[in-house]
Amino acid sequence: MEAILANMKQVGARGLGAPLVILMLLAMIVLPLPPFLLDLFFTFNIALSLVVLLVVVYALRPLDFGLFPSILLVATLLRLALNVASTRVVLLEGHNGGDAAGKVIEAFGAFVIGGNYAVGLVVFMILVIINFVVVTKGAGRVSEVSARFTLDAMPGKQMAIDADLNAGLIDQDEARRRREDVTREADFYGAMDGASKFVRGDAIAGILILLINIVGGLAIGMGQHGLDMGTALHNYVLLTIGDGLVAQIPSLLLSTAAAIIVTRVSSSEDMGSQVGKQLVDNPRALGIAAGIIGMLGLIPGMPNLVFLLLGGTLGGTAWMVARRQAQPETVDENELPVPVESESSETRELSWDDVQPVDIIGLEVGYRLIPLVDRSQGGQLMNRIKGVRKKLSQELGFLIQPVHIRDNLDLGPNAYRISLHGLPVGEAEVFPDRELAINPGKVFGELQGTPTTDPAFGLEAVWIDPAQRDHAQTLGYTVVDASTVVATHLSELLQRHAHELLGHEEVQQLLDNLAQVAPKLVEDLVPKLLPLTTVLRVLQNLLAEHVSIRDIRTIAETLAEEAPRSQDADALTAAVRVALSRAIVQQVAGNVEEIPVIVLEPGLERLLQQALTSAGEDSAGIEPGLLEQIQVALADAARQQEMNGQAAILLVAAAIRPWMARFVRQSVPGMHVLSYNEIPDNRKIQVIHTIGRDPAQG
């Protein structure tokens, strides 16, 4: 047997499986087969149907058996080819007796139905009705509805994958795998919708083949072989019914497999485990059923023994399940923590261990959110936070510190708080038993739930039951669970405060890593040309304006070149920004050749430059009314750019860029400030708005 399986695997690996199956089907249709080969093929057909049914039962989700529609089609064609081959043998050799068409057909015609063709006809018709009217028709309808809803939900699922990717919860490979799963799911249900039509047609073909075989057999037996009516009926009808049953039973098994796989819900357990947990693990339902069956068993005239026996079995099962559920979990005494006797707090001297440093990144959760961070309870928040740290570390260019998580009874049960250096920077509420449907800007309906606001981006959202997930995605909502909400909020805050996370230790580690590939550069830079504090200040300036410091080699080379001319951190930052201009513009504007920008009116720009020069980078020399007008105009221009789907980029002179960047960061979040010398030579600019121009001048 192992040798046969090995040969089959080698044939499949060489791509010869499909041609051999086609040749086998053609041979069964064209060539007359001996009874032994018919027995072999019929037995193989039954075995194939059983294997397919069992694979479907033990599959965790429909996509685990994505080949099922093709298997269903091939098995249907195999069964039809067998019908053609067996019909030829029955009509040619049926006058010789019951075993003329093989032992399998004879067994189903004689043993299964007791040699009575009237009973055989009734059994065959019942099987066809069950297969055609109940199983196949229902499975076809479920396949059609599933295919329709799966296609409708595809945009929402794709948006959810993109949201997880942008939040750092998954990487590119995982996002690609999920997108492939979404596409495969739509293809699978679409293929199942079509394959169910083949199964339905196969049931109709079974009825027609039966009638044709009976009429043809009687005509051949009585007209060509001179058999009397009774003998012809006995021989040909029994063989025809046996042939029909041999083909109809595998057809019923495959139809049942199709119905099971299209009604399955993806789970981490197979069907048997789900039945055990969801059906048998309910003592109340078992107890009520036992009482009803037991009362029926007490009615005179009823089969008392059978009803009472089954009622007692159900009652005993309910009692055992209830007792098992009520029994507390036992804990091994060896696993209990041993209390450690410590000195009294009054006699023990204080030490530096009693002064606990503040956490760089902290996350406090209410008591109802503890399961989100407890892996033993299935919590996924720890893994999501690890994904956020990995993604931000790769994007920003330095290692994000670990997140210290603790519970806080002072918070609300569903509340959490994010802190940096011991100070809160964000707080919100989530519901672990619900999911958040976020309105990305365009949806096609409303949802029933608790209205709220997405804590990360301030978008309108609704807390919904998990059962509404597919419906919400169909309407265009992005649906995420509570862990994803917290992780996305954390990711957004860490990006916003990245410059506060970079310290001397992190900069030293960056330089140590750079020294492995450019030792002379690091040796000349720190501390010969610049102190570590100045390098830290430059990197913090870059991060504060959302500029990645991944290209630490270019940054270090620029600092080494500019350090003899200036030790000022702001001047060095400006020089580094020019060196990183291509990366900055690529991050802000993308691959467009012509960059849409907002500029200041030349007179206003000169006024700001003179005021800042005299005041020393301080806005005290600028009228508050003018600052307010600039802020309103910039906010309006940024809003229009956002409506046009373009980034809001303010282009100013290099002398006022640092001050404008700080001013915009506080007043117009989301706007990027570039200087003219930061535009690469291969890019053009297109002035969209001019701040400070009189509207009457156009």
N, C-alpha and C positions, 0 to 999 in steps of 0.2 A: 504493500500500500504506500509506503514511504517513497519507493522508487517511482510509482505512478504519479504521486503528487509532485515529486521533483521534476519529472519529465514535463508535467503540465506547466509548472512554473517556468521552465526553460523555454517551452513553446510560447508562453505569454510574453516572456521577456524579449523574444526575438520578433514579436509582432505578428506571429502566425496564428494566434487564437481566432481572430475574426474571420480570416479566409477559411480556416478549417471548419468553423461553424457554418459558414455559408455553403461550403461544399457538402457538409453533412445534410443540411436542409434540402439542397437540390437532389442529393442522392435518394433521400427518403421520398421525395415527390416523383422522381423520374424512374428510379430502379425498383424492381420488385424485391422486397426484403424477406428473408426466411423468417419463420416464427421465432427462432432464437434471438435474432437481432431485434425483433419487435419487443420481445420480453425485456431485453437489455435496455432499449430506449425508453420504454414505458416506466421501468423501474428507475432509470436515471431521472426522468421527468418528475416522478413523485419525490425522489430524494432532493432534487434541486428546489422544489417548492417548499419542502420542509426546512431546508437550510436557509432559504431566503426568509421564511417566516420567523425562524429563531433569531437570525441576525437582526431583523427589524425589532423584535421584542427586546433584545439586549442592547440596542443602540441607545446612546444617551440623548441624541438629538437627531433630527432628520438628516442634517448634512453629513453625519458620520457614515451614512449609506447613500451618498450622492449618486452612485451608479445605479440606484434602484430603478429609475424610469427605463434605462436601457436594458437592464436585466429583465424587467417586466415585458418589454417589447420582444426581446429574443425568446423568452420562455413562451410567450403567446404564439410566435411564429413556429417554434419547435412543436408545440402542441398541435397546431394546425397541420404541419407537415406529417406528424404522426397519424393524425386523422386520415390524411390522404393515403398514407402507406397502409394503415390497417384496413381502410375501406377496400383497397385493391385486394388484399389478402382474404378478407371476409367474403367478398363477392366471387373470387376465383376458387377458394377452397372451402367455403362454408358448407357445401353439400357433403363433405367428408366427415363432419362431426364437430364437437364442441372445441377440441384442441387444435383445429386447423389453423387458427390465427394466433396460436401461442398460449402458453399456460397462464399468463397474466390476465388476458381477456377472458379465458375460460373460467378462471377463479372468480373474477368479479361477476361474470354472468351466471355462474352456478352456485358458488358458495355464498357470496354476499347477499344475493336476492333469493337464494333457495331454489334456483332453477325455474322460477315462475316468472314468465316474461311480463305478465300483467302487473305483478308487484314491482318488477324492474322498471316498467314504464312510469308507474306512480312515483317511485323513489327518484328516478332520473328527473322527472318534471319538478318535483319538490326542490331538488338541488339546484336546478336551473332557475326556479323562481327566487330562491334564497339568494343565489349569486347575482342574478340580473336585477331583480326588483329592489332588494334590500341592500346588499353589501356594495355592489358595483355602482349603483345609482347614487347611494349616499356618499361613497368615496369620491365619485366624480364631482358631486356638488361641493364637497368640502375642498377638493383640489381647486376648483374654479374660484371659490370665494377666497381661499388662502392666497392664490396667485394674484388676485385683484388687490387684496389688502397689502400684500407684500410689496407690490409695485408702487402703491400709493404711499407706503411708509418709507420708501427708499431715500427720498430727499432729506427727511427728518433724521434718519439714521446716519446718513453721510455727514450732516451738519453736527450731529452729536460726536462723531469720530473726530471731525476737525476741531471741535471745541476741546475735547480731551487732549488732542495733540498740541494745540496752542497753549493749554494750561500746563503742559509738561507731565501729564499723568501717564502718557504712553509715548513711545518713541516712534520713529518713522517706520520701522519694520512691523511693529504691532499695529500701527494705523493701516499699513498696506495689507496686513493679514485680515483685519476687520473689514476693510473695504472689499476684499476678495470674498469674504464670507457673506457680506450683504448681496453682492452680485450673484454668488453661487446660490444663495437662498432664493432669490427671484427666479433664476434659471431653473432651480430644482422644482419649485411649485408650478412654474409654467410647463415644464416637461411632464410633471405628474398629471396636470390637467389634460395634456394630450394623450399620455399613456393610458389614462383611465378610459378614454374612448376606445382604444384597442381592446381592452379587457371586456368592455361592454359589447363590442362587436363580436368578440370571441364567444360570449354566451349565446348570442343570437345564432351564430354559425353552428354551435353545438346542437341546437334544436333542428335546424335545417338539415344538418348532416345525418342526424338520427332518422328523420322522416325519409330522406333520400335513400339511406341504406336499407331501411325496412322495405320500401317499395321496390328498390332495385333487387334486393335479395330474394323477395318473393317471386319477382318476374324471372330472374335467372334460375332459381331453384325449380320452379314449376315448369318454365318454358324450355330451358336447355337441359336440365338434368332429370326431368320427369318425376320430381318429388311430389308427393301429395300435399294438400294444404296444411295438414297438421304437422308433418315432418318439416316442411319448409318454414312454418312459423317457429317451431321449436329450435331449429338450427340457426336460421338467420336472425330472428328477432333477439334470441339470447346473446348471440355474438355481437349484434349491433348495440344492445343495451350494455353489455360488458365493455365494449369499446368506448361507449359514451361515458360510462362511469369512470373508467380509467383516465379519461381526459378531463372529466368535469371535477373530480376531487382535487387534482393539482390546481385547476383553475380557481376553485373556491379558496384554496389555501393562499394563492397569490393575491386574489381579490381582498382577502382578509388582511394580508400583509400591507397592501396598498392603503386600506382603510385605517390601519393602525398607525402607519408612518405619517399620514397627512393629518391625523388628529393628535399626534404627540406634541407635547410642549418640551422644549429644550430643558434639560435638567442634568444635575451631576450624578443622578442615579438611574439605573435601568428600570424597565417597566415593573419587574417583579418586586424590586425594593420599594418603588412608589406605591404599589398595591398594598404591600405590607404595612407601610407607614400611614397611608391616607385612607385605606378602607378597613383594614383589620385592627388598626391601632386606636379605634374609637369605642371604648367600652359601653357608652350610653346607647349607641346605635345597635351594637350587638345584643345588649340586654333587652332592649325593646323588641327587636326581632325575635329573640328567644321567647319572650312572653307571648307574642302573637302566635308563633308556631306551636307553643305548648298549649294555648287555649284551643287552637284548632284540633290538636291531638286529643282533647277531652270530649269533643263532640261525638256522640254515638253515630256509627256508620262511617266515620272517617278511618283511614288507615292509622289507627292510634299509635302502633309501635313505631312506625316510620316518623310520624310527626313528633312524638315525644322524644325519640332518640336524637333527632336533629335539633329540637329545642333545647334538650339538655346539653348537647355539644356546644351550641351557641352560647348558652348561659355560662357553662364552664369556661369557655374562652373569654367571655366578657369579664368574669371574676378574676381570671389570671392576669388579663391586661390591666384591669383597674388596680390590682394589688401591686403589679410591677411598677406602674406609674406613681403610686402613692409611696412606695418604698424609697427613702432618702438614699442618695449616693453615699457609699461607704468610702471613708478616707483612711488610707494606711497610716497607722500611728508613726511609722518610721519616716513618713513624708512631712509630718508636722514640724514646724520650726521649733527649735529648742530655745527657750528664753535664755538670754544671756544676762547674768547678773552684772550690773554696772554700779559704779559708785554713785552715791547720792549727789544730786545736783548742788547740794549745799556745801559738800566737802570737796568736790572736784574743782580744780582751778580752771579758769577760762584759758583758752588757747586760740591760736589763729584759725583752728578748724571751726570755731564757733562763728567766724565771720564768713558767711557764704557769699561768693561773688554773684553778681546779677547775671541772669542768662542773656546771652547775646540775642537769641531768638527763642521766644517762649510761646506756648499755646496752652491756654487754660480752658477746660471744658466743664460743663455742668454734669450732674450725675447721670442724666439720661443719655448723654453722649459718650459715656465710658465704653459701651460695646463697640463704638466706631474705632477705638484705638486698641481694643483688646483682641489680639489675634486668636485667642482661644475661643472667642465668641463669634469668629468670622469677620472681625473688623478689618477693613481695607484701608483705613486712613493712614496707617504707618507706611504702607507700600506706596500710597499716592504721594505722601510727603517726600519719600525717598526719590520718587520720580521727578517731583518738582525741583528738588535740590540738584539732581543730576542735570536736568535740562538747563536750569539757570546757571550752573557752574560752567557748562559748555558754552552758553551764549555770552555770559559776562566775562569769562576768562579767569576766574579765580574760584576756589572751593568755598561754597556756601556752608556756613557752620551748621552743626546739627540742631534740630529743633527739640527743645526740652518741653515735654508734655506732662501736665499734671492736672488733677481734678481740683475744682474750686467750688466749695459749697456756697460761697457768697454769690455766685452767678446763678442765673435762672436755670431750671432743669435742662432746657434745650439751647442754652446760650454758650457761646465760646468767645474767647478774647485772645487776640494776637498782640504780642508785645515785643519791642526791640530795646535792648539794654535796660530792661525792667520797666519800660514805660509803654502803656497801651497805645497801639496805632490803629487797631481795628476791632470791631465787635459786632456780632450778629447772632441770629437764632436760626437753627435748622431742626428738621424733624426726621429722625432716623427711619421712621416707618413710612415716610412719604418720599416723593421725588419732586424736584423743582423743574417746572416747565417754563423756560425763559423765552420771552418774545424777542427774537433777533431784529425786529423792525417791520416784518411783514408776515402776518398769519392770516388764516382763512376761517377763523371761527373763535369762539370763546370756550373756556374750560370751567368746569365746576371745581371749586377748591378755595383755598385761602390766598387772597391776593397779597403780594409782597414785592420786594425789590431785590434784585440780584446784588449781593453785597460786594461783589468784585467790580462790576462795571456800572451798577446803578440802573440796569434795564428792568422793565416791568416783567414780573414773573408770577407764577401761581404754584402753590404747593398742592399736588394732586396725589391720588392713590396710585400705587404701582400698576393697577389693572388698566389705568387710562393712558399708559405710556405710549402704546402703539397709536391710539387715537390722537394723542397730542402731537406725535411726530408726523402723522398724516396731515394735521392742520398747519404744520410748519414750525412748531415749537422745537426748541432744543431742550431735551429732557436729560437731566443728570441727577445722580443720587446725592444724599447728604454729604458723603465723604468727598465727592468731587467738588461740591460747593465750597467746603472748607479749604480743600487743597487749592482750588482756583483763587480764592480770596487771599490765601497765604502767598501764592505765586505773584499776584498783582502787587501786594504790599512789599514783598522782597525786591521786586524789580524797581518799584518807586523809591525805595530807601537803600538801594544797593551801595551807594557811596558811604553809608553809615556802617556797613558790614565789613568794609575793607580797613584793616589795621596794619600796624607795623609787622606783625607776625606773617600776615598774608603776603605783604609786599616782599618781605625777606624770602619767603618760600618761592614766590614768582622769580626773584632774581637768582635763587639757588638753582631752580630748574633751567633758567636761561643760561646759567654758567656752565651747564653740561654740554651745550652746543656752541656757546660763544663766551668762553671764559675771559678772554682779553677785554671784551666790551664791558662786562660786569665789573671787572677789576679796575678799569679806568673810570667807570661812572661813579660807583659808590665805594668808599667815601671821598675819592680824590677830587671829582668834579662837583658832585652834589651830595648833600647829606640825605640819609634815608627819609627824613621827615619831608623834604621838598619833593622827592619822588612820590611819596604817599599822597601829598597834597595835589599833585598833578593828576594822579590816577583817580583820586576822589572827585576832582573837578570833571573829569571825563565821564565817570559813572553818574554823576549828578545830572548830566545832560544826556543820559542814556546812550553813551558811546561805549562800545565793548572794548575791553583791554586785552582781548585774546592775542592781538599782534604785539606782544610785549617786546619783541625784538625791534620792530620799527619804532616803537615808543622810546626804547632805551637808546637807539642810535640817534634819534632826533634830540633827546635830552643831552647826550654826550656832545653833539654838534653845537647846540645852542647854549650850553652851560657857560662857556668862557665869555659870552656876550651878556648874559643876564642870569641872575639867580632868583628872579621873581617867579612865583608859581603860576600866576595868571599869564605872564608873557610866555612862559614855557608851555603852558597848556595851549595857548593860541598856536604856537609853532607845531605842537604835536597834532593838533586838529588839522592843520594844513597837510601834514604828512599822511594823515589818515583820511584825507578828504574823499577819496574814491569810495572807501568803505562807508563813510558817513552818508554820502549822497546816495549810495546804493541802498543803504538801510532806510533812508527817509523817503526817497522818490522812486525807488525801483529801477527798472531798466529803460525808462523812457528817455529818449534823446533830448527832448525839450522839456525843461522843468518849469512848471507853473509856480510863480513866486509872488509874494507880497513885498512891496518896497515902501520906504518912507519918502515923502516929498523932499527934494534936495535941500530946500530952506529949513525944513524941520530937522533934517539930519544934521545940518551944520549947527543949528541952534543947540541940539542935544550934545553934540560933540564939544562945543565951546563951554556949555554949562558943566559937563562932566570933567573937562580939563581943568577948569577953574576950581571946581569943588572936590577934585580928587576922587573920582569914581563914586561920588555920593550924589544922590538925587535931591539933596537939600537945595541946590541952586535952581531947580526946575519948579515952575509954578504947579501947585496941586491940581488946579483946573485943567492945565495942559495934560498932565499925566492921566487924569480921568478921561479926557477926550481920546487920548491915544489908546487907552485900555478898551473903551467902548468900540472904537473903530477897528482895533485888532480882533476883538471878539466877534464883531459882525462879519469881518472878512474870513475869519476861521470857520464860522458857521456856514457861509456860502461855499467855501471850499469843501467842507464835509458833505454838504448836500450834492455837490458835483462829483463826489466820490474821489476827491483828490486830497493829498496831504497839504496841511497848512504850513507853508515855509515862508519865513520872514527873512529877506536878504538885506543886510545892512553893511555899513562900513566896518572894517576890522577894529577900529578904535573904540566903537561903542558896542560891539557885539557882546562882550562879557556882561556889561550892565544890562543890555536888552534881554539877554538870556535869563538873567536872574529876575528881571521885571516880568517877563512873559511867563516864567515858571510859576509865579505866584498868582498872576492875574488871568492868564489865558492858558490853562493846562492843555497839553496836546499839540501846541504850536512849536515848530522847530525853528531855531534862529541860526542862520549861517552867515558868514561873511563872504564878500565878493571873491577873495582869494582862496576860498574853500571850494569853489566850483571847478571841477576838473576841466581840462582843455577840450575833452571830447563831448562835453555837454553844453547845450544851449539853454538860455532862460527865456521865459515868456512872462511878462509882467501882467498879472491878472488884476491886482488892486494896488492903488497908491494911497498910502495913509497920509493925511494932512492936506490933500489937494482939495481945493474949493469945488463943490459939485457943479457950480456954474461954469467951471473951466472944462467940464467933461472928464 
